[in-house]
Amino acid sequence: MKLAILFWFYKDIEVCKNRLQLIRKYNPNIKIYGLYGGPSQNSDEFKSGLMEYMDDFYLSPFLDPDWKWYNGDLVILDWYEKRGKVLEWDSIIPVQWDMLVFDSLEKIFSGIKEDEMYISGLQKISSFIEKRWHWTKKSFFGSRERKNYLSFKKYIKGNYNYDEDLLCCLFILLVIPRKFFDKYLTVENREIGFLEYKIPTYAKIFDFKFFEKDLSVEFSFKKEDRGNKAMNAIPIEINDSYIDSELKKRDGWRIFHPYFNLWRDK
């Protein structure tokens, strides 16, 4: 199976260059396709500054930064439909600009089959999660996200006769096969729901198998658990001492998120 990287970025050209240099250092033979989601007026600057590290560059056509953040799955799907279809890969690994990668992704995902998906933080939406998670919980004043969640449940029941438990994830690190994109393009109303339960639930509806591996992803509602994992979805930077300690371990973690600054090899 041929894995490729989709480097997804929109700001901080020097940080992006730093990330790409690290990715290339540990993944010298893998294809890196660029997905730029920042202001279009800056795209030429990013392309000229980063193209030596990438095998392709695509400018996302969407303008609203809030929409792009909320609908990251649709930004990637647009890349697939407009550009990714003609590129060389079987499964794509979106790597965000604020992620550090210190190992071969082919090694990390060794054993994954061609049509399997890896989705970070994958689990069922239990009643415990539903009551506490921002994207699903009830609110005394009413919640747009709760309404969206219930609309999604209604939509997949009506269109796919799906009334089992929904799945959820943290949209940090995924391995997405080409066939999933083709299936996702058949969904008529893809904006119903939020990507962190849409993607895993549609993967289940479409009968994709999941590749399971512990990559130290934090999906907890307890404050005392924060900061003890290599990857989280909140804007709390992984600190240098934690990263250094893991890199010194033979079997330590090798992917960290988020990290916002330049990484200097120690």
Salt bridges, closest charged atoms under 4 A:
GLU14 OE2 - LYS17 NZ 3.94
ASP55 OD2 - ARG24 NH2 2.86
ASP56 OD2 - ARG83 NH1 2.80
ASP73 OD2 - LYS198 NZ 2.97
ASP78 OD1 - LYS82 NZ 2.78
GLU88 OE2 - LYS2 NZ 3.60
ASP98 OD1 - HIS257 NE2 3.15
ASP103 OD2 - LYS107 NZ 3.82
ASP115 OD2 - LYS179 NZ 3.29
GLU130 OE2 - ARG146 NH1 2.75
GLU145 OE2 - ARG144 NH2 2.83
ASP163 OD2 - LYS157 NZ 3.26
GLU164 OE1 - LYS204 NZ 3.14
ASP240 OD2 - LYS266 NZ 3.81
ASP244 OD1 - LYS266 NZ 3.93
GLU246 OE2 - LYS249 NZ 2.96
ASP265 OD2 - LYS25 NZ 3.14
